[in-house]
Amino acid sequence: MKELVMSGLKAIDFFCGAGGMSYGLQAAGIKILAGLDNDYSCKETYEANIVDAKFIHHDISDLDTLELANILKINKNDNNLIFAGCSPCQYWSKVRTNKTKSLKSAFLLKNFERFISYFRPGFVIVENVPGLASNKTHTILPDFISFLDKEGYVYNDGVINAIDFGVPQKRKRYLLIASRLTSKISLPTPEHNPNLIVKNYIGVANGFNKIVAGHKDESNFQHWSAKLSKENLQRIQLTPKSGGDRSCWKNNKTLQIPAYQGKDDIFRDVYARMYWDRPAPTITTRFNSFSNGRFGHPEEDRAISIREGATLQTFPKKFVFKGGNMASLARQIGNAVPPEIARRIGAHIIDIAKNG
């Protein structure tokens, strides 16, 4: 990473994962003190890419505030301190997940409150799925906002789309920025950029050699693609380039999937190709799988590779993911905050800190 002009602000990235938020804030000029996560598989990736930051492997629900203070030598009421809390969001997601398994993660925001209340940082960032704001059966977010009010923080929040913040992807997210240092606060300004389309990020012209399904890249570039079954290879070969979907082989008795028989209008993006001339769909933790969304390469007969998914998430090509198997790498990438969104959040907070 080139030498950064640091702002004097510093951040702790709670639920840091592979470090998308940390990397973007750091790129904006904010010093990252540490990332905290209970997923040990992210440790190597985080430490390999986030300059001079600690990775604290800990479950936030079991971490004491004094313990964190001792580890990082941080003080209460530090105006230059930022707490970012991008907690796991499977429970609130529209994506089909096991809600029983993800129930514990639904209430991590309550644990985040403990640290805000004790340390009273100058700024707080929350990034999550839109479902956190729209869910009507729980009061997690309203309670958190009420907590911020009682603690003397002002906030601004809303649902943003990654495509308006420098990311070539349709990815709606809930964003909240809060501070106790100003009487009002805003979110970063969205910007329309027609160049945020797939062909400007992946493909041969962007340094991605043509590969086949099952190609394994042992280099740090990690242009590594998942294998396809015989049937799925036949399916993608029949799927038209740049945006084709499963409707083209719906009448093929060998290839048609029973669950979709006569149901052409549901889950249209499953077994489909990305469009060259449109933004990518939301990059999920299963983006390397042809059968899990519109993750087919626009023209090659395979799902997009690990590096292609990371690039569409705005991770730079020099960012190296550690973790051994493809599923782990895809999960780290899909769960991450796109670094370009984080960079813009960081730049916005720096401006607020300087100008109010």
N, C-alpha and C positions, 0 to 999 in steps of 0.2 A: 504493500500500500504506500502511495506517495505520502510525503510528510504533510500532516494536517495542521491547519491553523485552528487551534483549540479555543473554545469560547469561554472557558472557565466553568461551564456547567458540567455536571457529572451525573451518571445514571446507574441505577441497578435495574436489571432486566429480570423481573420475576417471571417464572414459567418460560424461560428463555429458549428452550428447544435448541435447534441448530444455530440460532443466533441471527435471524433475519432482522429483528428489531434492533439488536445491538449493532449489527453491521451498518445499518442505515443511519442510526443516531451518530455513530462514530464517524461515518462519512460526512455528516453535517458539521462535525467539529465538536462533538460532545464526548468527554472522556467516559469510557465504560469501566466502572469499578468491578462489576461482577454480573454473571448470569446465574440464576438459581433455577434448578429443575430437578424433579425426582426421577427423570428418565436418564439413566446412566449411559445409554447408547448415544446420547448427544454430546457427551463430554469431549471426546476426541475432536469432533467437528468444531465445536465451539472454541476450544483452546487453540486449534490450528488456524483459526481465521480472525478471532477478535483480539486485537493487539492489547497486550498487558492487562487483560482481564482475568479474574478468577472464575472458575466454574465451581459452584457450590452444589454438590449433589445432596439434596435434602428434600423431604416432603415439607411443604410450607406449614402444614397443620401441626407438625411436630417441631418446628423451629422457633426458638425463643428470641424475642427482640434483642435482649442483651447479648445473646450468642452472636447474632448478626452484627451488632455494634462492635463486638470484640474482634470478629473476623476481619471486618472491613475498616475499622477505626473511623466510623462515621458518627456524627453528632446529631442531636435533636435540632430542629428549627434551622436547618441549613438551607438558605434561600437558593443556593446553586444546585441543590440535589433534586434529581428527577427519579420517581418510581414509575416504571412501566409494568403494567400487569396484563399480559395477554394470555389469560388462562386457557387450558384445554376446553374446547367448545363443543365436543361431540353431542352432549346432551341437548343443546339448544339448536343444533344444526337440522336443516331439512333433509340432509343426507340420511339414508336409512342406516341406523346404528343400533346396537344393543343398549337400550336406555338404562337397563339395570346396571350394566357394567360401568356406564359413564355417569351414573347418578352422583357419585362422590365428587367428580370434577365440576358438577353443576354449581357447587356452593363454595368454590375456591375464592371467589370474590370476598366472601365474609372473612376469610383468613387474611386476605390482602389488607382489609380494613385495619387489622391489628397493627400492622407495620406503619400504615399511614398515620394512625392515631398516635403512636408512640414517637415516631421520628418527625412528623409534620414536615415533609419535604416541600420545597418550593413549588414543584409541579408534579402532576399525576397524569399518566396516560393509561387509558383502557382501550384495547382493541379486541373485537370478538365478532362472532357471527351476528347477523341482523336479528336472529331469533331471540337473542338476549333481550333486545328492546321490545320485540313484538309479542313475546309469550305472555299470555293473559292468566295463566294458572299459578304463576309464582311471582313473588314480590322481590326477587333478588336485586334487580336493577333499581326499582324505586327505593328500596331500603338503602342501597349503596349511595344513591343521590341524596337521600335524606341525611345520611351519615356525613357526606361532604358538606352539606349545608351547615350542619351542627358544628363541624370542625372549622368553619370559616372559609371554606373554599368556594370560589365561583367556578362555573364550568360551562362548557358548550359541548353539545353532543349531536349525533345524527348518523344516519346510514349513508355511507359513501360508496362509490364504485371505483375500483382500482383503475379502470380505464381513464378516469378523470385525473389520475395522479401519477402518470408516467409509466403505467404497467400495461403491457399488451394483452389484457385479460379482462373478461367480464367476471368480476369478483366483488360482490357486495359485502361490506363489512360495517360493523358498528364501531364508531370512534368517539371517544370522550377525552377531552383535555381539560384539566382543572388546575387552578392555582390559587394560592392564598396571598399573592403579591400584587394583585391588580383588581380593579372593580368590575372589569368585564374581560371576556376572553372570546376568541374566535377559533374556528377550525381553519386549516389550510384551504386556500382558494382552489376549487377545481379548475382544470384547464382542458380544453378540447384539443386533441392532437390526432389528426387523421392518419398519421404514420404509425400508430400503435397497432400494427397488424402482423400476423404470423410471419409473412414472407420477409419482413424486415428484421427478424430475430433468428430464425432457424433456416435450414436449407444450405445447399452447397455454397451459395454466394456469401453466407455468413460463417463459413468455416466448419460446416458439418458435412463430412464425407458421407456418401451414400453407404448404408449398411443394411444388413438383412435382419429379420427377426431372429433373436437368440445371439446376436453379436455381443461379445464381451470385451470391453475395453479396460485393460489393466492399467492404463495411464491415469494421471490425475484429471484428464479431461472428462473421463467417465461417460463417453458416448456409448452407452451400454443399453441394449434393448432386450425386452422380454421375449422368451420363446412363444411360439404360437402352435396350438394343436393343428393337426392336419385340416380339421373342419374350419377353424378360425382363419387359417391361411387361405383356404378356398374362399371364405366369406370376404376377406379384405381384398383379395384379388378381383372379386366381382364388384366391389364397391367403387363407384366412380370417384375419380380424383377430385380433390379440393371440395369437400363438403358432402360427398355421397353418404347415404345412410343405408340401413338394413332393408329398406323397402325394395331395393333392387333384386334381392334374392328371397323375398317373402314367399314366392310360389315354388321355390325349390324344396321338395319334400325332404331331401337329405340335409339341407342347411338351415331350413326354417326352425326356429326355436319354439317348442310347444307353448311356452308361457306367453309368447307374442302372437300366436296364431289368431288371426282376425282382430288383432289389437294394434293396428299400425299407428294409432294416434297417441300411444302411451310410451314414455321413455324413448322419444325419438332420437336422442343423442347416443343411446347405447349402441355399440358396434358401428360407430360412424367416424368419418374422417374430419379433421379440422379443415377450415377454409384458409387458403393462402391469403385472401384479401379481407379477412375479418380478424378481430381480436380472438385470442384463444378463449375457450370456456374456462370456468374455474378449475385451476389445477388442484386436484384433491390428492389424498394420500395414495390413491390407486391410479394415478395418471399414466403409469407405465403399462396399464392393462387395456387392451382393445375392447374388452367386454364390459368395462366399467364406466363408459362415458364416451364423449366425442374426442377420444384420444388417439385415433388412428392418424398416422402421418398423412399430410395432404396428398402425397403422391407415392411414397414408398410403402411397400406391403408389410407394415409393422406398426406397433404403437410407438409413440414418441419415446425417445431415449431419456435416461436419467439427466444428462446434461441439457437436453432440449427443454425438459420440464423446468429445470433450475433456471435456465435462461429466460423462459417465459414468466418466471417468478421474479425476474430482474436480479438474480444472483450473478455477479460477474464471473467470467470464465475462469478466473484464477482462484475462485472460492472452491476449496476441496472438501468433499463430503466423506466422512469416515464412518465405518459401521459394518463393513463386510458384505452383507447380502443386499440384493436389490430392493427387497421389501423395506428394509430399514432405511435405506437412502431415500426411497420414494416417500416414506412417511415423514422423514425429516423435512424434505422439500415442501410437500403438500401442506404440512402443519405450520409452516413458517409465515411470518409477516413478510410480504414482499419488501426487500430492502429499500426500493425506491420510494415506497409510501413512507417508510420509517425515516428516510433521509429528509423528505419534505416536512414531516412532523417535527423532526429535530430542528430544521432550519426555521420553521415557524415559531417554535418555542424560543430559539435564540433571539429572534426578532422581538418577541414579546418581552423577554428578559431585558433587552436593551432599550426598547422604546415604550414599553407598557401597553 
